[in-house]
Amino acid sequence: MSDQSDQSDRNDRNDTIGIDDLPIREELKGQSPYGAPQLDVPVQLNTNENPYPLPEPLVARIAERVAEAARGLNRYPDRDAVELRTELARYLTRTGGHPVATGNVWAANGSNEVLQQLLQTFGGPGRTAIGFEPSYSMHALIARGTGTGWISGPRNEDFTIDVGAAEAAIAAHAPDVVFVTSPNNPTGTAVGADVVERLYEAAQAAKPSLVVVDEAYVEFSHRPSLLPLLEGRPHLVVSRTMSKAFGAAGLRLGYLAAHPAVVDAVQLVRLPYHLSAVTQATALAALEHTDTLLGYVEQLKAERDRLVTELRAIGYEVTESDANFVQFGRFDGAEGSHAAWRRILDRGVLVRDNGVPGWLRVTAGTPEENDAFLDAVRELKKEQDA
Ligand SMILES: Cc1ncc(COP(=O)(O)O)c(C=O)c1O
């Protein structure tokens, strides 16, 4: 729920009863929902969205395809989304360095739903999942929502994965699902194929378990996709999204590539007709414009690199980034980063406090948005150094 609607929503309901007074599941008591602030400020660089609106020819094509779909809305959509999965497979084959067929691909409403379906199938009550933190907070939240126990695995000081410690954690806990995010959110760090190979081996020796490589930001990376690792690894999944590189966060379309048996397995938990005909039509239209959309990725990579250079010139530390965002610091612990977040917001720029003490994250926006951000942090630095 957005902050704007919070108050009116509270006014509409009886405040004497709270969530914890309801007979909800024990493990949900006292927890908070995912909640990146949605504030109405001029420069919004906090949720790693693509700042460029879809180009007009694509908007027109979406209108055409959706109109076509609308004529058939009296019927349920294609439950297996075959045309869409075929086009996604074609995209992955063309860009991922590995042949992917329709049967290797599954799609859902955002990669969050893909991850949820994976945890419903391979996690669940009595089972556990591990991620190496700080990482994408929804991995732990979706684990909790599906009744899967969460294990917080270690990272090095520089936010790279400590492979030896990660192998040891996998051996000690024998988790059912292992998450590897590459490039990682919020740090931006990409993971080498050798690391995933070792973690996969450790996970198979310990259980065997499902290894999920979350490649939400891979199109922004200098490193190639880890898709070729699917060869000979039936317990490996690569998850992707159209929310970032395709500039279509509002569409809600995520997908995975894996052995066809994994695709068959998630059918056991997916809701029938989960992907509306409108969503499928819109995603297909966007895929027709892949080359134009990926053109924006090149601009965003250049802006990301500019942010890194300028932030360092101002005097901030920056984590190496392979994504469309940059983690910068350091501030004085959790309080220092939150105070800095507030000071930047006071200047009309919304960045993200991911709860990593001493660090904040900024999404690469348009050149103008990035200039506004850089002006804000330049002033902040002067204040801090004064
Ligand atoms: C690492 C990572 N994975 C997955 C997602 C979810 O993306 P979506 O559900 O929009 O596909 C995000 C969104 O920020 C992310 O950062």
The ligand as an SDF file (V2000), in Angstrom:
LIG
                    3D

 16 16  0  0  0  0  0  0  0  0999 V2000
   16.6090   -9.4350   -7.6600 C   0  0  0  0  0  0  0  0  0  0  0  0
   15.1640   -9.2320   -7.9960 C   0  0  0  0  0  0  0  0  0  0  0  0
   14.4420  -10.2840   -8.3720 N   0  0  0  0  0  0  0  0  0  0  0  0
   13.1490  -10.1760   -8.6800 C   0  0  0  0  0  0  0  0  0  0  0  0
   12.5130   -8.9540   -8.6270 C   0  0  0  0  0  0  0  0  0  0  0  0
   11.0330   -8.9220   -8.8880 C   0  0  0  0  0  0  0  0  0  0  0  0
   10.7090   -8.3900  -10.0520 O   0  0  0  0  0  0  0  0  0  0  0  0
    9.2740   -8.5500  -10.7150 P   0  0  0  0  0  0  0  0  0  0  0  0
    8.3690   -9.2680   -9.7580 O   0  0  0  0  0  0  0  0  0  0  0  0
    8.8420   -7.1650  -10.9980 O   0  0  0  0  0  0  0  0  0  0  0  0
    9.5240   -9.3810  -11.9340 O   0  0  0  0  0  0  0  0  0  0  0  0
   13.2170   -7.8150   -8.2600 C   0  0  0  0  0  0  0  0  0  0  0  0
   12.5430   -6.5100   -8.2060 C   0  0  0  0  0  0  0  0  0  0  0  0
   13.0500   -5.4990   -7.8020 O   0  0  0  0  0  0  0  0  0  0  0  0
   14.5730   -7.9640   -7.9220 C   0  0  0  0  0  0  0  0  0  0  0  0
   15.3020   -6.9200   -7.5080 O   0  0  0  0  0  0  0  0  0  0  0  0
  1  2  1  0
  2  3  1  0
  2 15  2  0
  3  4  2  0
  4  5  1  0
  5  6  1  0
  5 12  2  0
  6  7  1  0
  7  8  1  0
  8  9  2  0
  8 10  1  0
  8 11  1  0
 12 13  1  0
 12 15  1  0
 13 14  2  0
 15 16  1  0
M  END
$$$$
